[in-house]
Amino acid sequence: MSAPISNVRPDPDQVLVDIADYVLNYEIKSSLAYETARNCLIDTLGCGLEALEYPACKKLLGPIVPGTVVPHGAKVPGTSFQLDPVQAAFNIGTIIRWLDFNDTWLAAEWGHPSDNLGGILATADWLSRTAVAAGKPPLTMRDVLTGMIKAHEIQGCIALENSFNKVGLDHVVLVKVASTAVVAQMLGLDRDEVINAVSLAWVDGQSLRTYRHAPNTGSRKSWAAGDATSRAVRLALIAKTGEMGYPSVLTAKTWGFYDVLFKGQPFKFQRPYGSYVMENVLFKISFPAEFHSQTAVECAMQIHATLNARGLRAEDIKAITIRTHEACIRIIDKKGPLNNPADRDHCIQYMVAVPVLFGRLTAGDYEDDVARDPRIDALRDKIVCVEDPAFTRDYHDPDKRSIANALTVEFVDGSKLDEIVCEYPIGHKRRRAEGIPLLEAKFRTNLARMFPARQQRRILDVSLDQKTLEAMPVHEYVDLYVI
């Protein structure tokens, strides 16, 4: 008979301690991180405004009980809702992720660190309005940017060496953990309470990835991050009451996260927490396409231009071969029927076929009225992916972090186009100088979807000026976006 498991309560897992010490004590000194966080903020909110044009997104928004308005609650940009911080986090998190068109982090695990903005902005706005009502100073937007940098770092550093998708878990577990830690700090929790809060995030039920993959791909992938970041706010508030945590939530034999959900393997870390992730984050600037396909879409746009210049049609194409990296094949290499927009925006064949045919790829191109064009599926059937091990190595190389794709077009007459190669998408750190003016133009376009010219100018005057934005009270900035 085996010896009973010791009931001596252990010291907290080192992973919990490191996260708590980072959010409570680490001072962000990188001006590049703050500048990038500002660009991330405007791009993320802009993408949320575009999502409000889609009824499938809007139907999920608002209070749980219709008509509820929370005094001093957090406001949801682009709407008239004022909600408790948990539901506001869900609303904000849902709109900013709906179209999958802002920042991305690619490593052993991928994801979108901007998803954490739902919990961060909702909490900061609620705390600011509550403070002002009590005659106290509000939080500033610099506090929001700091929270964004730290949430990016927690999510991204864990993702560097640890693949949750390979054990069937969705990457939003990292959104929940990162948002919980940062929101706990914003709420004023002490070190032990932050550790408790983070342990609650790990012990929580975690989402399966099945809604991102055939045959179940569906719209939950567009609100999963809103769910995770709002759950984080709830867990941080629970910890604030003094509720206990679970110190060996990761390492406990049999019952801990590692044994139950991670095949018994402890997490690995490539680097300590700092500001690396925000400084190196990827922006989706040109196309609302899953990031592993961004460079493929750039190549497809060039193919469209070449076909037009030579007087050729898609019907003249016999095959398109995509030389790519392993993660691309695992996630978005997809054959067979595509059942909804969420299915289409995670199919590289679809995301290449549309720009080859039409010279564009917009969020609207995933909708049924475009997808029913028979030319798209006909061309999709001619597109195949093959892995290039060198592309896969460069994808994981911390000095490169490329997301390479190369397209070769073969025609029915036996002729070919020269292969078109793109290693780094326009939203990559290596193309920042080229990308930021386009990111700002994208923000202007998204503001114009919702607001009159005067309101647009007020938002732009603050948002494009680092010093002015950082000094602005959070609630005053959010009020700029109220309908």
Long-range contacts (C-beta under 8 A, 24 or more apart in sequence): 5-253, 5-254, 9-247, 10-247, 10-248, 10-251, 11-247, 12-195, 12-199, 12-245, 12-247, 12-248, 13-199, 13-247, 13-248, 13-249, 13-250, 13-251, 15-250, 15-267, 16-195, 16-198, 16-199, 16-202, 16-247, 16-249, 16-250, 17-195, 18-272, 18-273, 19-154, 19-177, 19-181, 19-194, 19-198, 19-273, 20-181, 20-191, 20-194, 20-195, 20-198, 21-191, 22-150, 22-153, 22-154, 22-181, 22-273, 23-150, 23-154, 23-181, 23-182, 23-184, 23-185, 23-194, 24-185, 24-191, 24-194, 26-150, 26-273, 26-274, 28-146, 28-149, 28-150, 28-275, 29-275, 30-149, 30-274, 30-275, 30-278, 30-279, 32-275, 32-279, 33-149, 33-275, 33-278, 33-279, 34-142, 34-145, 34-149, 34-466, 34-470, 35-466, 36-278, 36-279, 36-281, 37-145, 37-148, 37-149, 37-152, 37-278, 38-145, 38-463, 38-466, 38-469, 38-470, 39-283, 39-436, 39-439, 40-102, 40-103, 40-114, 40-148, 40-152, 40-278, 40-281, 40-283, 41-117, 41-141, 41-144, 41-145, 41-148, 41-463, 41-469, 42-439, 42-440, 42-443, 42-463, 42-464, 43-102, 43-103, 43-114, 43-283, 43-439, 43-442, 43-443, 44-96, 44-102, 44-103, 44-114, 44-117, 45-77, 45-96, 45-117, 45-481, 46-102, 46-442, 46-443, 46-445, 46-446, 46-447, 47-95, 47-96, 47-98, 47-99, 47-101, 47-102, 47-446, 48-77, 48-78, 48-92, 48-95, 48-96, 48-98, 49-77, 49-78, 49-95, 49-446, 49-447, 49-449, 49-450, 49-481, 50-99, 50-101, 50-363, 50-446, 50-449, 51-94, 51-95, 51-96, 51-98, 51-99, 52-78, 52-79, 52-95, 52-449, 52-450, 53-449, 54-98, 54-99, 54-363, 56-219, 57-94, 57-95, 57-98, 57-222, 60-91, 60-94, 60-223, 61-91, 61-94, 61-95, 62-91, 63-87, 72-126, 72-129, 72-130, 72-133, 73-126, 73-129, 74-121, 74-122, 74-123, 74-125, 74-126, 74-129, 74-478, 75-125, 75-475, 75-478, 75-479, 75-481, 75-482, 77-478, 77-481, 77-482, 78-450, 78-481, 78-483, 79-482, 79-483, 80-482, 80-483, 83-122, 84-126, 85-119, 85-122, 85-123, 85-125, 85-126, 85-233, 85-237, 86-122, 86-230, 86-233, 86-234, 86-237, 87-230, 88-122, 88-125, 88-126, 89-118, 89-119, 89-122, 89-123, 89-179, 89-226, 89-229, 89-230, 89-232, 89-233, 90-118, 90-223, 90-226, 90-227, 90-229, 90-230, 91-118, 91-122, 91-226, 92-117, 92-118, 92-121, 92-122, 92-226, 92-229, 93-117, 93-118, 93-119, 93-223, 93-225, 93-226, 93-227, 93-228, 93-229, 93-230, 94-118, 94-222, 94-223, 94-225, 94-226, 95-226, 96-225, 97-222, 97-223, 97-224, 97-225, 97-226, 98-222, 98-223, 99-222, 99-288, 99-363, 100-222, 100-284, 100-288, 100-289, 100-290, 100-345, 101-284, 101-288, 101-363, 102-283, 102-284, 103-281, 103-282, 103-283, 103-284, 103-427, 104-281, 104-282, 104-283, 104-284, 104-291, 104-427, 105-152, 105-155, 105-156, 105-159, 105-277, 105-281, 105-282, 106-282, 106-291, 106-292, 106-327, 106-395, 106-401, 106-403, 107-156, 107-159, 107-160, 107-161, 107-396, 108-159, 108-160, 108-161, 108-162, 108-163, 108-396, 109-158, 109-159, 109-162, 109-163, 109-164, 109-165, 109-171, 109-174, 110-159, 110-165, 110-171, 110-291, 110-292, 110-327, 110-331, 111-155, 111-159, 111-171, 111-172, 111-174, 111-175, 112-175, 112-225, 113-148, 113-151, 113-152, 113-155, 113-156, 113-175, 113-178, 113-277, 113-278, 113-281, 114-148, 114-152, 115-172, 115-175, 115-179, 115-225, 115-226, 115-228, 115-229, 116-147, 116-148, 116-151, 116-152, 116-155, 116-175, 116-178, 116-179, 116-182, 116-229, 116-232, 117-148, 117-229, 118-179, 118-225, 118-226, 118-229, 118-230, 119-179, 119-182, 119-183, 119-229, 119-230, 119-232, 119-233, 120-144, 120-147, 120-148, 120-151, 120-179, 120-182, 120-183, 120-186, 120-229, 121-474, 121-478, 122-230, 122-233, 123-183, 123-186, 123-187, 123-233, 123-236, 124-186, 124-474, 125-474, 125-475, 125-478, 127-186, 127-187, 127-474, 128-473, 128-474, 128-475, 129-475, 132-473, 132-475, 138-473, 138-474, 138-475, 138-476, 139-186, 139-473, 139-474, 140-470, 140-471, 140-472, 140-473, 140-474, 141-469, 141-470, 141-471, 141-472, 141-473, 141-474, 141-477, 142-470, 142-471, 143-186, 143-474, 144-474, 145-469, 145-470, 147-182, 147-183, 147-185, 147-186, 148-278, 149-275, 149-278, 150-178, 150-181, 150-182, 150-185, 150-273, 151-178, 151-179, 151-181, 151-182, 152-178, 152-277, 152-278, 152-281, 153-273, 153-274, 153-275, 153-276, 153-277, 153-278, 154-178, 154-181, 154-182, 154-273, 155-277, 156-276, 156-277, 156-281, 157-269, 157-270, 157-271, 157-272, 157-273, 157-276, 157-277, 158-267, 158-269, 160-269, 160-270, 160-271, 160-398, 161-267, 161-268, 161-269, 161-270, 162-262, 162-267, 162-268, 165-209, 165-330, 165-331, 167-261, 167-262, 167-263, 168-208, 168-209, 168-210, 169-206, 169-207, 169-208, 169-209, 169-261, 170-206, 170-207, 170-208, 170-209, 170-211, 170-212, 170-224, 172-207, 172-224, 172-225, 172-227, 172-228, 173-206, 173-207, 173-228, 175-225, 175-228, 175-229, 175-232, 176-201, 176-204, 176-228, 176-229, 176-231, 176-232, 176-235, 177-201, 177-202, 177-232, 178-232, 179-228, 179-229, 179-232, 179-233, 180-232, 180-235, 180-236, 183-232, 183-233, 183-236, 184-236, 184-239, 184-240, 187-236, 187-237, 187-240, 188-240, 189-236, 189-239, 189-240, 192-245, 193-239, 193-240, 193-242, 194-239, 195-245, 195-247, 196-239, 196-243, 196-244, 196-245, 197-235, 197-236, 197-238, 197-239, 197-240, 197-245, 198-245, 199-245, 199-246, 199-247, 199-249, 200-235, 200-238, 200-239, 200-243, 200-245, 200-246, 201-231, 201-232, 201-235, 202-246, 202-249, 202-250, 202-257, 203-246, 203-249, 203-257, 204-231, 204-235, 206-261, 211-342, 212-331, 212-346, 214-334, 214-336, 214-343, 217-339, 217-340, 217-342, 217-343, 217-346, 218-340, 218-342, 218-343, 219-340, 219-341, 219-342, 221-342, 221-346, 222-342, 270-398, 279-429, 280-401, 280-429, 281-429, 282-403, 282-425, 282-427, 282-428, 282-429, 283-427, 283-435, 283-439, 284-427, 285-426, 285-427, 285-435, 285-438, 285-439, 285-442, 286-425, 286-426, 286-427, 286-438, 287-351, 287-355, 287-361, 288-345, 288-361, 288-362, 288-363, 288-366, 289-345, 289-351, 289-361, 290-331, 290-332, 290-345, 290-346, 290-348, 290-351, 291-403, 291-425, 292-324, 292-325, 292-327, 292-328, 292-331, 292-332, 292-348, 292-403, 293-328, 293-332, 293-348, 293-351, 293-352, 293-405, 294-403, 294-425, 294-426, 294-427, 295-403, 295-404, 295-405, 295-422, 295-423, 295-424, 295-425, 296-322, 296-324, 296-328, 296-348, 296-351, 296-352, 296-405, 296-407, 296-422, 297-351, 297-352, 297-355, 297-361, 298-422, 298-425, 298-426, 299-352, 299-405, 299-406, 299-407, 299-420, 299-421, 299-422, 300-351, 300-352, 300-353, 300-354, 300-355, 300-356, 300-361, 300-407, 301-355, 301-359, 302-420, 303-355, 303-356, 303-407, 303-409, 303-417, 303-420, 304-355, 304-356, 304-357, 304-358, 304-359, 305-359, 306-417, 307-356, 308-359, 312-411, 314-356, 314-357, 314-375, 314-378, 314-379, 316-411, 316-412, 316-413, 317-356, 317-379, 317-382, 317-409, 317-410, 317-411, 317-412, 318-382, 318-410, 318-411, 318-412, 319-382, 319-383, 319-384, 319-409, 319-410, 320-352, 320-356, 320-379, 320-382, 320-383, 320-384, 320-407, 320-408, 320-409, 320-410, 321-383, 321-384, 321-385, 321-386, 321-407, 321-408, 321-410, 322-348, 322-352, 322-383, 322-384, 322-385, 322-386, 322-405, 322-406, 322-407, 323-386, 323-388, 323-391, 323-405, 323-406, 323-407, 323-408, 323-419, 324-348, 324-385, 324-386, 324-387, 324-388, 324-391, 324-404, 324-405, 324-406, 325-387, 325-388, 325-391, 325-392, 325-394, 325-395, 325-403, 325-404, 325-405, 326-387, 326-392, 326-395, 327-392, 327-395, 328-385, 328-405, 329-385, 329-387, 333-385, 335-381, 338-371, 341-366, 341-367, 341-368, 341-371, 344-371, 347-380, 348-383, 348-385, 349-380, 349-383, 350-376, 350-380, 352-383, 352-407, 353-379, 353-380, 353-383, 394-423, 401-428, 401-429, 402-428, 403-428, 440-464, 450-483, 451-481, 455-480
